[in-house]
């Protein structure tokens, strides 16, 4: 059953903040800060929350949390991320980045405006006695820095007393006004992998007298992904893709060292856990015949964002109520990483894709310097999160999440 607050009232309250939220998003876009450096962004958000009579609590370093509503019982968390990317801004708007080499190329400026807008509306409702569930806003640092600023927030106690968590992520392939949801994994685990191979080196005319580093690297590049595809369940979406390889300086000398770097991705948390051992075993086996020494560096990056069924259905219902009966679409799975997944290892929750494409307009791509968002998405996202939080009234209780160890 939906709360008694009508959808029209939620829409009207969010729209009252629309112009302010758009300006705040543009301000953040013009002043991007990379992970663990979001001091100005944190201060801007904190100042606005204090102006609303709230008491934001700064997290160690950067980022903040802010509680509102009832103080007894578990809370619903609404999460945004603050950081930008080390990508030059190539957009032509007056609010383009003023910081050389940095841009909000993943839409975190939009996420921040969405959660702030939702928080301001929910704070109004709390003051009027219309919010029966405690809400915690998390403005998180360093989402783009693996293994992710979510772990820092968890370590600082941001999840203490939280029973469910929700968030949105810009989707430039989806028209504004639409929300994409999916039960289960929507993003992938994402781990950096580095394989370093060494030997004595030698002349290319006598490869039998040394360990051939380059040839061994070739075996790692081609065979290890194939081994993973046969040792792990193919339904888990395991993918190992190399992005850098380096060895040698001249054509007629076998180098003494070489290195290949890539990303291991996986949609299934159990397979992600198993992949570490299989990866090391595969590298050792494929290089064993070549008399080389091997070092494998496999860092646990972020787990999959595995949407809880109940939380996802809450997002669906909320979206249809405040956005329209046709507002929800099934989102595709992505092998991109999102450290929101760490929050879901602590409590159930869900992330929705937030449409940011102007209907009939260009389809942009994330992590590109010209990323643009239809700013109507800010109000759309805020409406969605306000209604979702209100739907948690009487429903929030501590729940079990997957038991995935923190990196």
VMD Tcl script that draws the C-alpha trace (Angstrom):
set ca {
  {0.00 0.00 0.00}
  {1.35 3.45 -0.93}
  {1.78 6.14 1.72}
  {-1.02 8.66 2.05}
  {1.03 11.52 0.58}
  {-0.25 11.92 -2.96}
  {2.13 11.75 -5.89}
  {1.09 15.25 -6.94}
  {2.27 16.65 -3.62}
  {5.65 15.00 -4.00}
  {6.01 16.31 -7.55}
  {5.08 19.83 -6.47}
  {7.53 19.83 -3.57}
  {10.40 18.59 -5.75}
  {9.58 21.09 -8.49}
  {9.81 23.90 -5.96}
  {13.53 23.11 -5.70}
  {14.10 22.39 -9.40}
  {15.82 25.64 -10.38}
  {18.03 25.62 -7.30}
  {19.07 22.00 -7.86}
  {19.92 22.67 -11.50}
  {22.11 25.60 -10.47}
  {23.81 23.50 -7.81}
  {24.49 20.75 -10.35}
  {26.01 23.29 -12.73}
  {28.16 24.70 -9.95}
  {29.49 21.22 -9.14}
  {30.04 20.52 -12.83}
  {32.11 23.69 -13.15}
  {34.24 22.76 -10.13}
  {35.00 19.02 -10.40}
  {37.16 17.28 -7.80}
  {38.65 13.80 -8.06}
  {38.31 11.10 -5.44}
  {39.42 11.93 -1.89}
  {39.76 15.61 -2.88}
  {36.07 16.61 -2.88}
  {36.46 19.33 -0.25}
  {34.57 22.07 -2.05}
  {31.81 19.70 -3.16}
  {31.39 18.44 0.40}
  {31.24 22.00 1.72}
  {28.64 23.08 -0.86}
  {26.33 20.21 0.07}
  {26.89 20.63 3.80}
  {26.12 24.36 3.63}
  {22.80 23.74 1.87}
  {21.78 21.07 4.36}
  {22.60 23.35 7.28}
  {20.52 26.09 5.67}
  {17.60 23.64 5.77}
  {18.09 23.23 9.52}
  {19.81 19.85 9.24}
  {23.03 18.70 10.89}
  {25.33 17.04 8.35}
  {28.21 15.02 9.76}
  {31.48 15.20 7.84}
  {33.18 11.89 7.15}
  {36.97 11.51 7.56}
  {38.63 13.15 4.57}
  {35.72 14.13 2.34}
  {32.03 13.30 2.03}
  {29.27 13.47 4.60}
  {26.18 11.85 6.03}
  {23.02 13.58 7.21}
  {20.18 12.06 9.20}
  {16.59 13.26 9.14}
  {13.28 12.02 10.40}
  {12.70 9.71 13.37}
  {15.79 8.73 15.35}
  {14.47 5.44 16.69}
  {14.67 2.33 14.53}
  {16.59 1.44 11.38}
  {17.08 3.96 8.60}
  {16.76 4.08 4.84}
  {19.87 5.38 3.11}
  {19.89 7.47 -0.07}
  {23.36 7.55 -1.60}
  {25.11 9.92 -3.99}
  {28.75 10.10 -5.09}
  {30.71 13.34 -5.27}
  {33.85 12.73 -7.31}
  {34.72 13.57 -10.89}
  {37.14 11.95 -13.34}
  {40.60 12.92 -14.64}
  {39.09 13.52 -18.08}
  {39.18 16.88 -19.93}
  {35.76 18.52 -20.20}
  {34.89 19.06 -23.88}
  {31.31 20.26 -23.47}
  {30.42 23.77 -24.67}
  {28.12 24.87 -21.84}
  {28.85 27.97 -19.78}
  {29.11 25.66 -16.75}
  {31.85 23.47 -18.28}
  {34.71 22.52 -16.02}
  {36.98 25.31 -14.82}
  {39.61 22.77 -13.72}
  {41.98 21.62 -16.45}
  {41.91 17.89 -17.03}
  {38.93 17.15 -14.76}
  {35.27 16.65 -15.60}
  {32.06 15.23 -14.20}
  {32.07 12.67 -16.99}
  {30.04 10.06 -15.10}
  {27.15 12.22 -13.91}
  {28.00 12.35 -10.22}
  {27.04 16.03 -10.22}
  {23.54 14.90 -11.22}
  {23.50 12.16 -8.56}
  {24.44 14.70 -5.88}
  {21.70 17.12 -6.93}
  {19.15 14.28 -6.98}
  {19.89 13.08 -3.44}
  {20.12 16.62 -2.09}
  {16.74 17.43 -3.62}
  {15.20 14.29 -2.17}
  {16.70 15.09 1.21}
  {15.34 18.64 1.26}
  {11.83 17.45 0.48}
  {11.99 14.64 3.03}
  {13.25 17.13 5.63}
  {10.17 19.27 4.99}
  {7.94 16.26 5.45}
  {9.77 15.34 8.66}
  {9.20 18.83 10.04}
  {5.49 18.43 9.30}
  {5.33 15.04 11.00}
  {4.77 13.24 7.70}
  {7.94 11.14 7.66}
  {7.60 7.97 9.70}
  {10.95 6.41 8.78}
  {14.46 7.63 9.51}
  {16.47 8.58 6.44}
  {20.23 8.94 6.08}
  {21.74 10.82 3.15}
  {25.21 9.68 2.12}
  {27.29 11.92 -0.10}
  {30.19 9.60 -0.72}
  {33.73 10.31 -1.82}
  {35.89 8.48 -4.34}
  {33.49 6.18 -6.17}
  {35.86 6.17 -9.14}
  {38.87 5.09 -7.06}
  {39.08 1.34 -6.57}
  {38.29 -0.34 -4.27}
  {36.00 2.63 -3.78}
  {35.18 5.30 -1.26}
  {32.18 3.27 -0.12}
  {34.59 1.20 1.96}
  {35.84 4.34 3.70}
  {32.26 5.36 4.43}
  {31.49 1.91 5.84}
  {34.61 2.01 8.02}
  {33.55 5.43 9.35}
  {30.18 4.03 10.47}
  {28.03 5.45 7.69}
  {26.05 2.20 7.46}
  {25.44 1.87 11.20}
  {21.71 1.65 11.81}
  {20.91 1.49 8.09}
  {18.59 -1.30 6.97}
  {18.18 -0.56 3.26}
  {19.97 1.59 0.69}
  {18.90 3.15 -2.61}
  {20.69 5.10 -5.30}
  {20.48 6.19 -8.91}
  {23.03 6.28 -11.72}
  {22.83 8.34 -14.89}
  {22.04 6.36 -18.03}
  {22.69 8.45 -21.17}
  {21.14 5.72 -23.35}
  {17.77 6.14 -21.62}
  {15.37 9.02 -22.24}
  {14.77 11.48 -19.42}
  {11.64 10.52 -17.50}
  {12.44 6.81 -17.68}
  {13.95 4.65 -14.97}
  {15.74 1.35 -15.61}
  {15.60 -1.37 -12.96}
  {16.54 -5.02 -12.72}
  {16.45 -7.64 -9.97}
  {19.88 -9.16 -9.40}
  {23.25 -7.99 -10.73}
  {23.17 -4.83 -12.86}
  {26.89 -4.08 -12.74}
  {29.97 -6.23 -12.53}
  {32.76 -6.84 -10.10}
  {35.79 -5.03 -11.45}
  {39.33 -5.95 -10.43}
  {42.68 -4.62 -11.67}
  {45.03 -7.45 -12.71}
  {48.79 -7.15 -13.36}
  {50.98 -10.05 -14.48}
  {54.74 -9.47 -14.42}
  {57.08 -11.98 -16.06}
  {60.86 -12.02 -15.64}
  {63.82 -14.08 -16.83}
  {67.53 -13.64 -17.48}
  {66.87 -12.27 -20.96}
  {69.00 -13.02 -23.99}
  {69.50 -12.92 -27.73}
  {66.51 -13.62 -29.98}
  {68.66 -16.07 -31.93}
  {69.00 -18.28 -28.83}
  {65.57 -18.41 -27.13}
  {66.34 -21.94 -25.91}
  {69.01 -20.57 -23.58}
  {66.73 -18.27 -21.58}
  {63.14 -17.73 -20.56}
  {61.28 -16.06 -23.43}
  {59.38 -13.32 -21.62}
  {57.53 -12.04 -24.68}
  {56.35 -15.48 -25.76}
  {55.20 -16.26 -22.22}
  {53.31 -12.98 -22.10}
  {51.59 -13.99 -25.32}
  {50.39 -17.19 -23.70}
  {49.02 -15.28 -20.71}
  {47.21 -12.82 -22.99}
  {45.53 -15.47 -25.11}
  {45.15 -18.50 -22.87}
  {44.29 -17.20 -19.40}
  {40.93 -15.63 -20.43}
  {40.06 -18.92 -22.14}
  {40.89 -20.89 -18.98}
  {38.64 -18.65 -16.89}
  {35.85 -19.23 -19.40}
  {36.14 -22.99 -18.89}
  {36.81 -23.13 -15.16}
  {34.07 -20.72 -14.06}
  {30.35 -20.88 -14.79}
  {29.82 -18.98 -18.08}
  {26.51 -17.67 -16.69}
  {28.52 -15.62 -14.18}
  {29.67 -13.24 -16.91}
  {33.39 -13.60 -16.20}
  {35.51 -11.48 -18.51}
  {39.25 -10.80 -18.49}
  {40.33 -8.12 -20.93}
  {43.86 -6.77 -21.27}
  {44.48 -3.06 -21.69}
  {48.27 -2.69 -21.50}
  {51.24 -4.84 -22.48}
  {54.88 -3.88 -22.39}
  {58.12 -5.75 -22.92}
  {61.49 -5.00 -24.48}
  {63.12 -2.12 -26.28}
  {64.69 -3.65 -29.43}
  {63.78 -6.31 -31.99}
  {66.71 -8.65 -31.44}
  {66.89 -9.02 -27.67}
  {64.66 -11.09 -25.41}
  {63.88 -8.71 -22.54}
  {64.44 -9.59 -18.92}
  {60.97 -8.41 -17.88}
  {57.54 -7.76 -19.30}
  {54.11 -6.90 -17.98}
  {50.48 -7.08 -18.96}
  {47.62 -5.28 -17.20}
  {43.89 -5.71 -17.50}
  {40.53 -5.92 -15.78}
  {38.76 -8.99 -14.44}
  {35.01 -8.55 -14.38}
  {32.25 -10.80 -13.11}
  {28.48 -10.44 -12.58}
  {28.23 -13.17 -9.95}
  {29.60 -12.61 -6.43}
  {30.37 -16.29 -5.81}
  {32.26 -16.66 -9.08}
  {34.08 -13.41 -8.30}
  {35.36 -14.95 -5.09}
  {36.49 -18.12 -6.91}
  {38.10 -16.24 -9.79}
  {41.14 -15.12 -7.79}
  {42.45 -18.65 -7.25}
  {41.61 -19.76 -10.79}
  {43.39 -16.74 -12.25}
  {46.63 -17.40 -10.39}
  {46.56 -21.10 -11.19}
  {45.93 -20.41 -14.88}
  {48.82 -17.93 -15.14}
  {51.20 -20.32 -13.43}
  {50.18 -23.25 -15.63}
  {50.37 -21.50 -19.00}
  {53.81 -20.02 -18.24}
  {55.29 -23.12 -16.57}
  {56.97 -24.55 -19.74}
  {58.92 -21.37 -20.46}
  {61.36 -21.12 -17.52}
  {60.19 -17.70 -16.43}
  {59.28 -16.21 -13.06}
  {55.75 -14.91 -12.67}
  {54.10 -12.47 -10.28}
  {50.32 -12.02 -10.29}
  {48.80 -8.93 -8.68}
  {45.06 -9.27 -8.41}
  {43.35 -6.50 -6.46}
  {39.76 -6.84 -5.35}
  {38.12 -3.78 -6.82}
  {34.35 -3.58 -6.34}
  {31.71 -6.32 -6.08}
  {28.69 -6.53 -8.39}
  {25.73 -4.26 -7.71}
  {23.26 -7.05 -6.93}
  {19.81 -5.52 -6.57}
  {17.58 -6.97 -3.87}
  {14.18 -8.10 -5.17}
  {12.09 -6.28 -2.57}
  {14.05 -3.05 -2.92}
  {13.87 -3.21 -6.71}
  {10.10 -3.68 -6.66}
  {9.86 -0.67 -4.35}
  {11.71 1.43 -6.92}
  {9.42 0.13 -9.65}
  {6.27 0.98 -7.72}
  {7.58 4.38 -6.69}
  {8.56 5.26 -10.26}
  {5.16 4.37 -11.66}
  {3.48 6.41 -8.94}
  {5.42 9.68 -9.35}
  {6.66 9.38 -12.95}
  {3.88 7.54 -14.73}
  {2.72 3.99 -15.50}
  {5.19 3.58 -18.38}
  {8.21 5.07 -16.60}
  {9.97 1.77 -15.78}
  {12.01 -0.26 -18.23}
  {14.19 -3.33 -17.74}
  {17.81 -2.18 -17.61}
  {20.58 -4.19 -19.21}
  {23.44 -5.69 -17.25}
  {26.76 -3.89 -17.50}
  {30.32 -5.07 -16.96}
  {31.15 -1.64 -15.58}
  {31.97 -1.38 -11.89}
  {30.16 0.65 -9.18}
  {31.21 0.74 -5.55}
  {27.55 0.96 -4.51}
  {28.05 -2.81 -4.56}
  {30.00 -2.57 -1.30}
  {26.98 -1.01 0.42}
  {24.86 -3.93 -0.78}
  {27.23 -6.35 0.96}
  {26.05 -4.79 4.22}
  {22.30 -4.33 3.70}
  {19.75 -5.05 0.98}
  {19.02 -2.30 -1.50}
  {18.90 -1.37 -5.15}
  {20.24 1.06 -7.71}
  {18.14 2.39 -10.57}
  {19.31 3.70 -13.93}
  {18.20 7.32 -14.36}
  {17.47 8.38 -17.93}
  {19.41 11.51 -18.92}
  {18.98 11.56 -22.72}
  {16.83 14.25 -24.29}
  {14.19 12.39 -26.35}
  {15.29 12.44 -29.96}
  {18.67 13.83 -28.98}
  {22.18 12.47 -29.03}
  {23.16 9.38 -27.06}
  {26.26 10.17 -25.02}
  {28.60 7.76 -23.26}
  {29.83 7.70 -19.69}
  {33.45 8.59 -18.94}
  {33.65 10.76 -22.04}
  {34.48 14.45 -21.70}
  {31.46 15.63 -23.66}
  {28.88 13.81 -21.52}
  {25.73 15.88 -21.25}
  {22.59 15.29 -19.23}
  {19.05 16.54 -19.68}
  {18.73 18.37 -16.38}
  {15.08 17.42 -16.02}
  {16.52 14.12 -14.79}
  {17.36 15.81 -11.47}
  {13.72 16.30 -10.58}
  {12.87 12.83 -11.89}
  {15.46 11.22 -9.65}
  {14.48 13.25 -6.62}
  {10.81 12.31 -7.02}
  {11.77 8.66 -7.32}
  {13.88 8.64 -4.15}
  {11.37 10.64 -2.09}
  {8.57 8.22 -2.92}
  {10.81 5.19 -2.37}
  {11.83 6.44 1.06}
  {8.20 7.09 1.99}
  {7.27 3.59 0.87}
  {9.66 2.25 3.51}
  {7.38 3.48 6.29}
  {6.69 0.51 8.55}
  {8.69 -1.73 6.24}
  {12.30 -1.04 7.15}
  {13.92 -3.65 9.32}
  {17.40 -5.11 9.46}
  {17.85 -7.48 6.55}
  {20.44 -9.95 5.40}
  {22.80 -9.06 2.58}
  {25.33 -11.28 0.78}
  {28.26 -12.21 2.98}
  {31.07 -10.82 0.84}
  {34.28 -9.90 2.69}
  {35.47 -6.32 2.50}
  {38.66 -5.89 0.50}
}
mol new
graphics top color blue
foreach p $ca { graphics top sphere $p radius 0.5 }
foreach p [lrange $ca 0 end-1] q [lrange $ca 1 end] { graphics top cylinder $p $q radius 0.2 }
display resetview
